[in-house]
Amino acid sequence: MERRLRSVVDVVRVPAEGDPGRAIVAVPAARPAETLRCDVLVVGGGTGGVAAALAATRGGATVCLTEATAWLGGQFTSQGVSALDEHELIESAGGTASYYALRRALRDHYRPRAGAAGRDPHFNPGRCWVTRVAFEPRVAQRIVTGMLEPAVAEARLRVLRRTVAVGARAEEGQVSSVTVLDLDARELREIEPRLVIDATELGDLLPLTGIDYRVGAETVAQTGEAHAQPTEPKPRCVQSFTYPFAARRMPAGENHAIAEPSKYAHYRDAQPYRLTIEVHGGEIYGETSGRLAYDLYDTRPGTKGGLWTYRRLLCAADFAEGVPHDVSMFNWPGNDYRDRSLIDRPPEEVVVALQAAKRASLGFLRWLQTEAPASGRRGAPEIALAPEVMGTDDGLAMFPYIRESRRIVARRTIVEQDVSAAFQPGPRAARFDDGVGIGWYPIDIHRAGPEDVGVSCRTRPFQIPLGALLPAAGSNLIAGGKNLGATHITNGCYRLHPVEWNIGEAAGALAAFCVRERVMPSAVAQTYLREFQDTLLAQGVPIAWVADLRVDDPDFAAIQRRVLDGEGADRLWWRSPPRST
């Protein structure tokens, strides 16, 4: 069966002011101008998509990679979330070898200009308190592009930027071709792959290919989760999305306040714009639970710092040259957008929601400049929007930071009781024999509105099961990002940078394994699981949690296998925990 869209949204062209409809692009009725064939098609060049393309080409497959924006990297780049959401053990464990290579490259880019601070092995260019590594999105996109360049140069990878999927042919879950549209040239291409990885931000291939999926919040009866919807599913309850922006802290006395965007007063009161938020049990930053009042600059009681240093990307005081002013990025509940979901809505509604989200975010900047508490005064007009950091004219991220996608109906669905500390008393989350990666982050729900009852809470270090990447009905399509088999609740801990990277890397490695062995993904789960896991281990992808086992440890693969088989179940540390624990 062939499915084809009539029109799509060019997200990059949605204006903050004016007619949002100009970002709607009609899909040409003409035949594709070109047919491409490859082993693996990765649709979506975000965090998971880049990792998938790297892993698939590393495994010997030929790959086509599409991306709707001009920048590859997703959360790291086009979505502007360039202060990494990671866990407390990330410097030694909890990431893949390629993820660590990316982190090192980001740090190394800034070290030459950072003097003494740059000599710290754990150097953080932003010296912010939410993360151990912060950076400019434009820098990350250059590094990510460089990581892919060897495969491009060897003709193993073709990258199609400014390109989106608009159609597909599929029968009983088997995808034979995907039609894509070049948003600039307005030309169609048809791509015929052996395997497909959906790494789009919203699971866009799922409705085009007929793969079963879920949207929004499930019920207790569906998932058995204590904090699911009590009586009926709520498809509308999709986590809020955000347009991050970056700003510079200019000298006091300067005035860089922007004009009020449309509906400023509405969003100021409805969002609302404020620096007081609910912190649930200190589950993310180790702070006191309850409602905490922050200041733009000062550290108030119970907090770890002001909003400015929360996601500061560059700390000017640590640089000898080239960074005259602090640069900070803003991704805060105040500029979340929760009024409308983007999923399964017509383009005419999507562009309205995207424009409203831009206005809400620019309004938050205006409020920070004119009304926010800032060291005993109201407003900080000295903070100046920095469009060059995001690579856009309006200063907002190219693409909104998407927290929740369509999710496949998978062979295995990860539920709250698998990962929540309230249900898992041991040192790790539930053990998955089919582990293909790991992660750790609290269940962090940015609610869609008053109907959303999902809860934020602590988790145990968890695994990514292979079954969560595979459609239950069988397919040559593999989930490569936030569209894996999670729930509305567990999506809240599987959506962060290192986890999404690991999901994509596992998907790409799986696709290459299937090509090499001439098998389907379901056969790997049923028959070739151990061989595939050994492939992952050889590439520096952990499949079980060991807090003191680095990916470059000579015993990495052997110890990983022993833990996956159940050894050391009573402890997170293989050798011994640090004295501070």
Salt bridges, closest charged atoms under 4 A:
GLU2 OE2 - ARG4 NH2 3.65
GLU2 OE1 - ARG169 NH2 3.67
ASP10 OD2 - ARG13 NE 3.43
ASP10 OD2 - ARG162 NH2 2.67
GLU17 OE1 - ARG359 NH2 3.24
GLU34 OE2 - ARG158 NH1 3.28
GLU34 OE1 - ARG189 NE 2.80
ASP39 OD1 - ARG194 NH1 3.66
ASP85 OD1 - ARG311 NH2 3.08
GLU86 OE2 - ARG103 NE 2.88
GLU91 OE1 - ARG103 NH1 3.32
GLU91 OE2 - ARG107 NH2 2.67
ASP108 OD1 - ARG111 NE 2.92
GLU136 OE2 - ARG138 NH2 2.89
GLU154 OE1 - ARG156 NH2 2.68
ASP184 OD1 - ARG13 NH2 3.02
ASP184 OD1 - ARG162 NH2 3.07
GLU190 OE2 - ARG169 NH1 2.32
GLU192 OE1 - ARG37 NE 3.01
GLU201 OE1 - LYS482 NZ 3.00
ASP204 OD1 - ARG406 NH1 3.22
GLU218 OE2 - ARG407 NH2 2.78
GLU254 OE1 - HIS256 NE2 2.68
ASP269 OD1 - ARG268 NE 3.17
GLU278 OE1 - ARG291 NH1 3.95
ASP295 OD2 - ARG300 NH2 3.60
ASP318 OD1 - ARG127 NH2 2.40
ASP326 OD2 - ARG312 NH1 3.04
ASP336 OD1 - ARG403 NH2 3.28
ASP336 OD2 - HIS446 ND1 2.70
ASP344 OD1 - ARG406 NH2 2.79
GLU349 OE1 - ARG345 NE 3.87
GLU371 OE2 - ARG268 NH1 3.71
GLU371 OE1 - ARG378 NH2 3.50
GLU382 OE2 - ARG377 NH2 2.67
GLU388 OE2 - ARG248 NH2 2.64
ASP394 OD2 - LYS358 NZ 2.84
GLU404 OE2 - ARG407 NH1 2.73
GLU404 OE1 - HIS488 ND1 2.82
GLU416 OE2 - HIS227 ND1 2.59
ASP433 OD1 - ARG431 NH1 2.98
ASP434 OD1 - ARG412 NE 3.56
ASP444 OD2 - HIS446 NE2 3.58
ASP444 OD2 - ARG495 NH2 3.14
GLU451 OE2 - LYS234 NZ 3.84
ASP452 OD1 - HIS488 NE2 2.97
GLU500 OE1 - LYS482 NZ 3.21
GLU505 OE2 - ARG58 NH2 2.96
ASP534 OD1 - ARG561 NE 3.28
ASP552 OD1 - ARG550 NE 3.66
ASP553 OD2 - ARG575 NH2 3.25
GLU567 OE2 - ARG562 NH2 2.72
ASP570 OD1 - ARG571 NH1 3.68
